[in-house]
Amino acid sequence: MRSDPRLSGFIESSASQFRAYKKLADGALEQIEDASLFEKFSPESNSIPVLIQHVSGNLRSRWTDFLTADGEKEWRDRVGEFEEKHVSGEELLAAWESGWDILFKSLGALSPAHLERTVTIRGEKLSVIQAIQRSLTHAAYHVGQIVYLCKAMADSEWRSLFIPRSSKLSTSSS
């Protein structure tokens, strides 16, 4: 059975979207000082390090042995990811990069034929396409939180990651 050629486009598009979300978070994180990392807006909110720990733990768990093992690994400490741990910015960055590195290596190893397979996450069977979309949505959700927190902390020093508010978009079609 030959794979649909459009499926390779799905893999490339997904990898591109993951890279774009990582770039957003990285650009936001560059704009705050390590001392600001642990600031929280309320007792129930998550700090940036907690979000980084969670995203990294999720990516490592989901994408390690992606096709062959349940995406919720026994070694993952999901509850612990939400505990405030005062680690250095370097340790946090290393964890962050590790999760993304595993994702990109695993995603890069996929072929269109793999997309026709099924994987398991927390005992639930999903198509590989569904699992990729689930992971992408999860990453996007938390990257948005990270960007929002960084922007609030940077306040007037914030440098837009997109088109600044004060810029006017050209509506000319010529």
C-alpha positions as CSV (number, residue, x, y, z in Angstrom):
1,M,0.0,0.0,0.0
2,R,1.5,3.4,-1.0
3,S,1.2,6.3,1.3
4,D,-0.6,9.4,0.3
5,P,2.1,12.0,-0.8
6,R,0.2,14.7,1.1
7,L,1.2,13.0,4.3
8,S,4.8,14.1,4.0
9,G,3.6,17.6,3.8
10,F,1.7,17.1,7.1
11,I,4.9,16.0,8.8
12,E,6.9,19.0,7.4
13,S,4.1,21.4,8.3
14,S,3.8,20.0,11.9
15,A,7.6,20.4,12.4
16,S,7.4,23.9,11.0
17,Q,4.6,24.8,13.5
18,F,6.5,23.3,16.4
19,R,9.6,25.3,15.4
20,A,7.5,28.5,15.2
21,Y,6.0,28.0,18.7
22,K,9.5,27.2,20.2
23,K,10.8,30.4,18.5
24,L,8.0,32.4,20.1
25,A,8.8,31.1,23.5
26,D,12.5,31.5,23.1
27,G,12.0,35.1,21.9
28,A,9.8,35.9,24.9
29,L,12.2,34.2,27.4
30,E,15.1,36.3,26.1
31,Q,13.3,39.4,27.2
32,I,13.1,38.7,30.9
33,E,15.8,38.4,33.6
34,D,16.4,35.2,35.5
35,A,15.3,37.0,38.7
36,S,11.8,37.5,37.2
37,L,11.3,33.8,36.2
38,F,9.7,32.8,39.4
39,E,7.2,35.6,39.6
40,K,3.5,34.6,39.8
41,F,0.4,36.7,39.4
42,S,-1.6,34.6,41.9
43,P,-1.1,31.7,44.2
44,E,-2.9,29.4,41.7
45,S,-1.0,30.5,38.6
46,N,2.0,28.8,37.2
47,S,5.4,30.4,37.0
48,I,7.4,30.4,33.8
49,P,9.8,27.6,35.2
50,V,6.8,25.5,36.0
51,L,5.4,25.9,32.5
52,I,8.9,25.1,31.1
53,Q,9.2,22.0,33.3
54,H,5.8,20.8,32.2
55,V,6.2,21.4,28.5
56,S,9.7,19.8,28.6
57,G,8.4,16.8,30.6
58,N,5.5,16.4,28.3
59,L,7.6,16.5,25.1
60,R,10.2,14.1,26.5
61,S,7.5,11.7,27.6
62,R,5.3,11.8,24.5
63,W,8.2,11.8,21.9
64,T,10.6,9.2,23.5
65,D,9.9,6.0,21.7
66,F,6.9,7.7,20.1
67,L,5.8,4.8,17.9
68,T,6.5,2.0,20.3
69,A,5.7,3.0,23.9
70,D,2.8,4.7,25.6
71,G,3.3,8.5,25.5
72,E,2.9,8.7,29.3
73,K,6.1,7.2,30.5
74,E,6.4,5.6,34.0
75,W,9.5,7.7,34.6
76,R,7.6,11.0,34.1
77,D,6.8,13.0,37.2
78,R,3.9,15.1,35.9
79,V,2.8,16.2,39.4
80,G,6.4,17.2,40.2
81,E,6.5,19.3,37.0
82,F,4.0,21.7,38.7
83,E,6.1,22.1,41.8
84,E,8.2,25.3,42.1
85,K,11.8,24.2,42.0
86,H,14.4,26.9,42.2
87,V,16.8,25.9,39.5
88,S,19.2,28.0,37.6
89,G,18.3,29.5,34.3
90,E,20.9,27.2,32.7
91,E,19.3,24.1,34.2
92,L,15.9,25.3,33.1
93,L,17.1,26.0,29.5
94,A,18.8,22.6,29.4
95,A,15.5,20.9,30.3
96,W,13.6,23.0,27.8
97,E,16.0,22.2,25.0
98,S,16.0,18.5,25.8
99,G,12.3,18.2,25.4
100,W,12.3,20.1,22.1
101,D,15.3,18.1,20.9
102,I,13.6,14.8,21.5
103,L,10.5,16.1,19.7
104,F,12.3,17.3,16.6
105,K,14.4,14.1,16.3
106,S,11.4,11.9,16.6
107,L,9.2,13.9,14.3
108,G,12.1,14.1,11.8
109,A,12.3,10.3,11.8
110,L,8.7,9.9,10.8
111,S,7.8,8.9,7.3
112,P,4.3,9.2,5.6
113,A,3.8,5.5,6.2
114,H,4.1,6.1,10.0
115,L,1.1,8.4,9.9
116,E,-1.1,5.5,9.1
117,R,-0.2,3.8,12.4
118,T,-1.7,4.0,15.9
119,V,0.1,5.1,19.1
120,T,-1.0,5.1,22.7
121,I,-1.1,8.0,25.1
122,R,-2.3,7.3,28.7
123,G,-3.8,4.0,27.4
124,E,-5.8,5.7,24.7
125,K,-5.3,4.7,21.1
126,L,-4.7,7.6,18.7
127,S,-3.7,7.8,15.1
128,V,-0.2,9.2,14.7
129,I,-1.8,12.3,13.1
130,Q,-4.0,12.7,16.1
131,A,-1.1,12.4,18.5
132,I,0.9,15.0,16.6
133,Q,-2.0,17.4,16.6
134,R,-2.6,16.8,20.3
135,S,1.1,17.5,21.1
136,L,1.1,20.6,18.9
137,T,-2.0,22.0,20.5
138,H,-0.6,21.3,24.0
139,A,2.7,23.0,23.2
140,A,0.9,26.0,21.6
141,Y,-1.3,26.4,24.7
142,H,1.6,26.6,27.1
143,V,3.8,28.7,24.8
144,G,1.0,31.2,24.7
145,Q,1.1,31.3,28.5
146,I,4.8,31.7,28.6
147,V,4.7,34.6,26.1
148,Y,1.9,36.3,28.0
149,L,3.8,36.1,31.3
150,C,7.0,37.3,29.7
151,K,5.2,40.2,28.1
152,A,3.6,41.2,31.4
153,M,7.0,41.1,33.2
154,A,8.8,43.0,30.5
155,D,6.1,45.6,30.5
156,S,7.2,48.7,28.5
157,E,10.5,47.0,27.6
158,W,8.7,44.3,25.6
159,R,9.8,43.9,22.0
160,S,7.1,42.5,19.8
161,L,7.5,39.0,18.5
162,F,5.3,39.8,15.6
163,I,4.2,43.1,14.0
164,P,4.2,45.8,16.8
165,R,0.9,47.3,17.7
166,S,1.9,50.7,16.4
167,S,2.7,49.4,12.9
168,K,0.1,49.8,10.2
169,L,-0.4,46.9,7.8
170,S,-0.5,47.8,4.2
171,T,-3.9,47.0,2.6
172,S,-2.8,47.9,-0.8
173,S,-3.0,45.0,-3.3
174,S,-0.6,46.5,-5.8
